[in-house]
Amino acid sequence: MSPDALNSLFSLCLGFALAGALTSGYQLLAERPAGFGLLQEGVAPSTFAAVPFLVFAAPFIIMRNTLRGARIERRRFEFVMMATVLAGFWSLMSGTFFLMTLRLAGLLA
């Protein structure tokens, strides 16, 4: 496996892990699952604070909603596959950003 492919795989896994940790922490503190409904609470500081949270938590939320929809609503395979690819790409990008931030801070070589 080439170093670039390994780096991309690590970024993908790190993005999903970060998203899962953020949503689990939110659910622990707020006692309700995180979702995109956080943006629909009107003009308030909490709505603006939800934007950066959702940027990094979105892959987990997309996959959770997709898998629940596939099981409960019997969504088609194509829809589930498209949502999985979208969540994977989003996770790859957020994981890459997180790795770049760690490297910039000097916490990662």
C-alpha positions in Angstrom: 0.0 0.0 0.0 1.4 3.4 -1.0 2.1 6.0 1.7 -0.6 8.3 0.1 -3.2 5.6 0.2 -2.3 4.8 3.8 -2.5 8.5 4.8 -6.0 8.7 3.1 -7.2 5.6 4.9 -5.9 7.0 8.2 -7.7 10.3 7.6 -10.9 8.5 6.7 -10.8 6.5 9.9 -9.8 9.5 12.0 -12.7 11.5 10.5 -15.3 8.8 11.4 -13.8 8.4 14.9 -13.8 12.1 15.5 -17.5 12.4 14.3 -18.5 9.4 16.5 -16.7 10.9 19.6 -18.3 14.3 19.1 -21.9 13.0 18.7 -21.5 10.6 21.6 -20.2 13.4 23.8 -23.1 15.6 22.7 -25.6 12.8 23.5 -24.0 12.3 26.9 -24.3 16.0 27.8 -27.6 17.0 26.1 -29.3 13.6 26.7 -30.6 13.6 23.1 -29.0 12.5 19.9 -27.3 15.1 17.8 -28.9 15.9 14.4 -29.2 18.5 11.7 -32.2 19.9 13.6 -29.8 21.9 15.7 -29.7 24.4 12.9 -33.5 24.9 13.0 -33.6 26.5 16.5 -33.8 30.1 15.1 -31.3 32.9 15.4 -29.5 32.2 18.6 -25.9 31.8 19.7 -26.5 28.0 20.1 -27.4 27.8 16.4 -24.1 29.5 15.4 -22.2 27.2 17.7 -23.8 24.2 16.1 -22.3 24.9 12.7 -18.7 23.9 13.5 -19.9 21.0 15.6 -22.0 19.7 12.7 -19.1 20.2 10.2 -17.1 17.5 12.1 -20.1 15.4 13.4 -21.9 15.1 10.1 -20.4 11.8 8.8 -21.7 10.0 11.9 -25.1 11.6 11.7 -25.5 10.9 8.0 -24.6 7.2 8.5 -26.8 6.8 11.6 -29.8 8.4 9.8 -29.1 6.3 6.6 -28.8 3.0 8.4 -31.9 3.7 10.5 -33.8 4.7 7.3 -32.6 1.5 5.5 -33.9 -0.6 8.3 -37.1 1.2 9.2 -38.2 2.7 5.9 -36.7 0.1 3.6 -34.8 2.6 1.6 -33.3 1.5 -1.7 -29.7 0.3 -1.9 -28.7 3.1 -4.3 -29.8 5.7 -1.7 -27.9 4.0 1.1 -24.8 3.6 -1.1 -24.9 7.3 -2.2 -25.2 8.4 1.5 -22.3 6.1 2.4 -20.1 7.6 -0.2 -21.0 11.1 0.8 -20.3 10.4 4.5 -17.0 8.7 3.6 -15.9 11.7 1.5 -17.0 14.1 4.2 -15.1 12.0 6.8 -12.0 12.0 4.7 -12.0 15.8 4.4 -12.7 16.4 8.1 -10.0 13.8 9.0 -7.5 15.4 6.7 -8.3 18.9 8.2 -7.9 17.5 11.7 -4.5 15.8 10.8 -3.3 19.0 9.2 -4.2 21.0 12.3 -2.4 18.5 14.5 0.7 18.7 12.3 0.5 22.5 12.4 0.3 22.5 16.1 3.4 20.3 16.3 1.6 17.4 17.9 2.1 15.1 15.0 5.3 14.6 13.0 
